[in-house]
């Protein structure tokens, strides 16, 4: 089953692992930083015309992007599966703190 929140969390983790801001990713893709924010919050998905460029910018494949998985990171799927599905009205600061903690776990692998 497709999980928009998991895809958003995956985009956030990959972007941060590249030490890239939402603004920088948006600039690379020729879109607004609000669009990137919407993806990461699970409020929207990237337009299909952006998927290849987005995957390339994040160092992954379109398949991995849409399935929110990384075969080359041992334990990555387990960490992503532990991310709770968060309602849209959540405190974004808390959500980002949790994502950063998960990113640190990934970087330790």
C-alpha positions as CSV (number, residue, x, y, z in Angstrom):
1,X,0.0,0.0,0.0
2,X,1.3,3.5,-0.9
3,X,2.1,5.7,2.1
4,X,2.3,9.4,1.4
5,X,3.7,10.2,4.9
6,X,6.5,7.6,4.5
7,X,7.4,9.1,1.1
8,X,7.5,12.6,2.6
9,X,9.7,11.4,5.5
10,X,12.0,9.6,3.0
11,X,12.4,12.8,1.0
12,X,13.3,14.7,4.1
13,X,15.8,12.2,5.3
14,X,17.5,12.0,1.9
15,X,17.5,15.8,1.5
16,X,19.1,16.3,5.0
17,X,21.6,13.5,4.3
18,X,22.8,15.6,1.4
19,X,22.9,18.7,3.7
20,X,20.5,20.4,1.4
21,X,17.8,22.9,2.4
22,X,14.3,22.8,1.1
23,X,15.1,26.0,-0.7
24,X,18.2,24.5,-2.4
25,X,16.2,21.4,-3.5
26,X,13.4,23.6,-4.8
27,X,16.0,25.7,-6.7
28,X,17.5,22.6,-8.4
29,X,14.0,21.5,-9.4
30,X,12.7,24.9,-10.4
31,X,9.8,24.9,-8.0
32,X,8.9,26.7,-4.7
33,X,10.3,25.7,-1.3
34,X,6.6,25.4,-0.2
35,X,6.1,22.5,-2.7
36,X,9.1,20.7,-1.1
37,X,7.6,21.4,2.4
38,X,4.2,20.0,1.2
39,X,5.9,16.8,0.1
40,X,7.9,16.4,3.3
41,X,4.8,16.9,5.4
42,X,2.9,14.3,3.4
43,X,0.4,17.0,2.2
44,X,1.2,16.4,-1.4
45,X,3.3,14.3,-3.8
46,X,5.8,15.5,-6.3
47,X,4.5,16.0,-9.8
48,X,5.3,13.0,-12.0
49,X,7.4,15.3,-14.3
50,X,9.8,16.0,-11.4
51,X,10.3,12.4,-10.2
52,X,13.5,11.6,-12.2
53,X,15.2,15.0,-11.4
54,X,14.1,14.7,-7.7
55,X,15.5,11.1,-7.5
56,X,18.8,12.2,-9.1
57,X,19.1,15.3,-6.8
58,X,18.6,13.0,-3.7
59,X,20.9,10.3,-5.0
60,X,18.3,7.6,-5.3
61,X,16.0,6.1,-8.0
62,X,12.4,6.8,-8.8
63,X,11.5,3.3,-7.7
64,X,13.2,3.8,-4.3
65,X,11.6,7.3,-4.0
66,X,8.1,6.0,-4.5
67,X,8.5,2.9,-2.4
68,X,10.4,4.9,0.3
69,X,13.1,2.3,0.6
70,X,16.9,2.0,0.1
71,X,18.4,-1.4,-0.6
72,X,21.9,0.1,-0.1
73,X,21.3,1.3,3.5
74,X,21.1,-1.6,5.8
75,X,18.3,-0.9,8.4
76,X,16.9,2.0,6.5
77,X,13.5,0.5,5.9
78,X,13.3,-0.4,9.6
79,X,13.9,3.2,10.6
80,X,11.4,4.5,8.1
81,X,8.8,1.9,9.2
82,X,9.1,3.3,12.8
83,X,8.1,6.8,11.7
84,X,4.5,7.3,12.8
85,X,1.9,8.6,10.4
86,X,1.4,12.1,11.6
87,X,-1.7,14.2,11.2
88,X,-1.2,17.3,9.1
89,X,-1.7,19.6,12.1
90,X,1.3,18.2,14.1
91,X,3.9,20.5,15.5
92,X,6.4,20.6,12.7
93,X,9.3,21.3,15.0
94,X,8.7,18.0,16.8
95,X,8.4,16.1,13.5
96,X,11.6,17.5,12.2
97,X,13.4,16.7,15.5
98,X,12.3,13.1,15.1
99,X,13.4,13.0,11.5
100,X,16.8,14.4,12.4
101,X,17.2,11.7,15.0
102,X,16.3,9.0,12.5
103,X,18.8,10.6,10.0
104,X,21.5,10.3,12.6
105,X,20.7,6.6,13.0
106,X,21.0,6.1,9.3
107,X,24.3,7.9,9.1
108,X,25.6,5.6,11.8
109,X,24.9,2.5,9.7
